[in-house]
Amino acid sequence: MAQSLAKILLHTVFSTKDRRPFLCDEPLLEELHRTLGGILTKLDCQPLIIGGVEDHVHLLFAHSRTATVADVVKEFETRLLRLAENQIAHAGGLRMAGAAGVGLADS
């Protein structure tokens, strides 16, 4: 039987609350990027680029066939909140903004 295949690339942006520049510390950024990459891998999404600046993070990834966009965003929010509470309290109370932007990326 024929199978339909698609590769959907998503570009997601998370910003810090009030766009505060909390993401300046290099070890913090490395931990954040590692956490985000792990979340994507756990959800069978392929991380392509993870980066950003002091007040927001960009993610470009190939979307999974099994997880919904809502599943991915919810997992990000849950894990980022845990990371903020446990490991980066020194960053002045980092909180991610209430909404994340998700868009299709042109390949």
C-alpha positions in Angstrom: 0.0 0.0 0.0 1.3 3.5 -0.9 2.4 5.7 2.0 2.2 9.4 2.1 5.3 11.1 3.6 5.8 14.7 4.7 8.6 16.5 6.5 7.1 19.4 8.5 9.6 21.9 9.9 8.4 24.1 12.8 10.0 27.3 14.1 9.1 27.9 17.7 10.0 31.0 19.7 9.8 31.3 23.5 10.5 34.6 25.2 11.3 35.5 28.7 8.6 37.3 30.7 8.5 41.0 29.9 11.4 40.2 27.5 13.9 40.5 30.4 17.4 39.6 29.4 17.9 36.6 31.7 19.6 34.3 29.1 23.1 35.9 29.2 25.0 33.3 31.2 26.7 30.7 28.9 26.3 27.7 31.2 22.6 28.6 31.5 22.2 28.8 27.8 24.0 25.4 27.3 21.7 23.8 29.9 18.6 25.4 28.3 19.6 24.2 24.8 20.4 20.7 26.0 17.0 20.6 27.8 15.1 21.7 24.7 17.0 19.3 22.5 16.2 16.5 24.9 12.5 17.4 24.9 12.4 17.3 21.1 14.2 14.0 21.0 11.9 12.5 23.6 8.9 13.5 21.4 10.5 12.0 18.3 11.1 15.4 16.8 14.5 16.1 15.2 16.1 19.2 16.5 17.8 21.2 13.7 18.8 24.5 15.2 18.4 25.7 18.8 19.5 29.3 19.5 18.5 32.7 20.5 19.5 35.8 22.4 19.2 37.1 26.0 15.4 37.4 26.0 14.2 34.7 23.7 14.9 31.2 22.3 14.4 30.0 18.7 13.9 26.3 17.9 13.8 24.8 14.4 12.9 21.2 14.3 11.3 18.5 12.1 8.0 17.7 13.6 7.1 14.1 14.8 4.4 12.0 13.1 3.1 11.0 16.6 3.1 14.2 18.7 0.9 17.1 18.2 2.2 20.7 18.2 0.2 21.2 21.5 2.0 18.2 23.0 5.4 19.7 22.1 4.6 23.2 23.4 3.1 21.8 26.6 6.2 19.7 27.2 8.4 22.7 26.6 6.4 24.8 29.1 6.5 22.1 31.8 10.2 21.3 31.5 11.2 25.0 31.2 9.3 25.9 34.3 11.0 23.0 36.2 14.4 24.2 34.9 13.7 27.8 35.9 12.6 26.7 39.4 15.4 24.2 40.0 18.5 25.3 38.2 18.4 29.0 37.2 16.8 30.7 40.2 19.9 32.9 40.2 18.8 34.4 36.9 16.4 36.7 38.8 13.2 34.7 38.6 13.2 33.6 35.0 9.7 33.0 33.7 8.8 32.2 30.2 6.1 34.4 28.6 2.6 33.0 28.6 2.5 32.3 24.8 4.8 30.7 22.4 4.9 31.4 18.7 4.9 28.4 16.3 5.1 28.6 12.6 5.8 26.4 9.6 9.3 26.8 8.2 10.0 26.8 4.5 12.4 24.1 3.6 
